Amino acid sequence: MSAVAEIASVGNAQRDAAFPVVIVGHVDHGKSTLVGRLLHDTGAIPAARIAALREQSARRGLDLEFSFLLDSLQIERDQGITVDAAQVWFRGAERRYAVLDAPGHAEFLRNMVTGAAQAEAAVLVVDAEQGVGEQTRRHLYLLSILSVSTIVVALNKMDRVEWSEARFEELRVELAEYLGALDLVAQHVVPLSARHGDNVVTRSEAAPWYAGPSLIGALDGLPPRRQPTELALRLPVQDVYRLGERRVLVGRIETGRLGLGEEIVLAPGGRTAKVLSLEHWGGEARSTAGAGESVAVLLDKDVFAERGQVLGPAAAPPSEAHALTVRLFWLDTEPLLQGERLTLRHGTAETRAAVEAIDAVIDVDTLTSIPAERLERNGVARARLRARRPLALDTYGASPRTGRGVLVRNHRIVGGFVVEALEAAGSNLTAVEAPLSAEERAQVNGHRGGVLWLTGLSGSGKSTLAARAVRELAARGIQATLLDGDNLRRGLNRDLGFRPEDRAENVRRTAEAAALVADAGLVAVVALISPMAAHRADARRIVGERFREVYLSTDLATCEARDPKGLYRRAREDRLADFTGISAPYEAPRDAELVLDTGALDEDVCTRSLLALTLKAFRLQQAGHGD
């Protein structure tokens, strides 16, 4: 058994529970020595292993060499560099860690990226004597691309600069400036000596001017990671089997949870079905399964499915796109050329893709960028890719596990990317001008099109007042229609739930529909809770100057006493999650064009106020129309 395998002999359940940290930095700055010291000083290494390590070090005329614990390949020992990303485990005072020692040498950048992609936090090792090197900056830039924003800096080999506080401050400022340019901040900068153990696990008296924690103390203070089960369900289909007349979909759940009876969507394609049976691989049927588990899924419909598709919740499916903007790091000796076609792998999907453009090649030293037609080895760029067939994708910021992929040339992985943005579905469409202008429609109708947006708590009377307003407006010659939130969720917005992102999309779609109604010369009367001020601001932006906001300011007690749909009662009984006013917030408008308290004012008064606002805002002339 290898040294690494011996040290890391733990069960899968323990590995999953560990906090993953990647150790990065320039070659020869002491990463492997630091990890070896962490293992030794936390008691993670058996005594027999320490004895063997002393013997190995002595044969080479060295003192106890901690880096040998990780550098188990002979090439590493001979050349003193780390070739692969080794993973080991140790325990701090607060939790257990899975530590990835990533290579610093430029030739092994591929393995560094592999290690960083799995990490929730990073320890950047910098030699206090040599300072910030090229690979230091390159590794930091790649951490920023991979959204590893929790960083602790280990200023190593401080004993070689006689624990100089001035040198510490010089390097701390230099690193802070570079990190700031990447929108990153170091949680701690710890002066230490990995070889001698100063400030690694316990505080050292060697730096009396330093008042911060030891390295392991800094790690113990990092915020806990977000669990993959907290993200939306993503299950890439690995294979499809036949079970009688039914298809069984098998794969590994990357994020989220999947349960019996849940409505899912298969993307690309958008076909929906419900989970009829869920079997854990190698075990009995289960009612739920979560991220990291391999499952076999039987659906209630015999929908067509194939390898490369992704199962997601019907309320929050992955996006579908041919074109994507990516941050790309290139690893092949032959440069990447603009216009080149390669194989793109994302999850279990594989398709041919073209490099439409290399928008910007990044200089990791200066962080400047220029357009280019080629990307050299170990280069980083922003590029646009276009796949031959649609892919089910997320942006990396939304879901790191499903927001990244690789490029393949001649059956070799030659590049990796993270998804920054997806091309909107309508980006290749051309707007068609309406046959009648807004002014022409207004002259025909006698009024302009517009949007009356009623917002307030459930039970405040939005639907009731909106319906009365539409009838009264029609009686006065104003063409109006009702867009009610419940009706929209039964059709246009039926795929949306009530999470913050779903609520935002609900408002956006409703605003777009209302704008189309206004374009047609009608008054759209919208009845929608739309609880968040930012979402309503987006609606105002979409509609433009034709938007009028009406806030029904009725208090919670009055609305709950009415409870026309029984929703407040269900929310109080914890049978209805994310209910506005109870378990989800409502942000009252500050600049609404009209405020009505339906608890204090009767319906006739409120209706007349709505009519007055609408007629003043949208009608062209008063003659011939009674108010």
Protein Blocks (a to p, Z undefined) as FASTA:
>chain_A
ZZklmmmmccfklmmmpccdddeddehiopmmmmmmmmmmnopacfklmmmmmmmmmmno
pacdfklmmmmcfklmmnopafbdcddddddfkbccddddddfbfklmmmmmmmmmmpcb
dcddddfknopafklmmmmmmmmmnopabccdddehklmnoopaklmmmmmmmmmmmmmm
nopacfbdcdddfknopaklmccfklmmbcbdcfklmmmmpccdddfklpccddddfbdc
dehjaccdddddfbdcddehiacdddehjpacddfbdcdehiacdfbdcehiacddddfb
dcdddehiacddfklccdddfbdcdddddfbfbdcdehiacdddehjbccddddfbafba
cdfklopacddfbdcehiacddddddfbdcddddfklommlmgccddeehiafbdcddfb
dcdfklmcccdddfbdfklmmmmnopacddddddddehilmmmmmmmmmmmmmmnopacd
dddfklmmmmmmmmpccbfklmmmmmmmmmmmmmmmmmnopacddddfklafklmmmmmm
mnommbccdddfbdfklmmmnomnommmmmmnopaghiehilpccdddfkbfbdcdfklp
cfklmmmmmmmmmmmmmpmbfghpaZZ
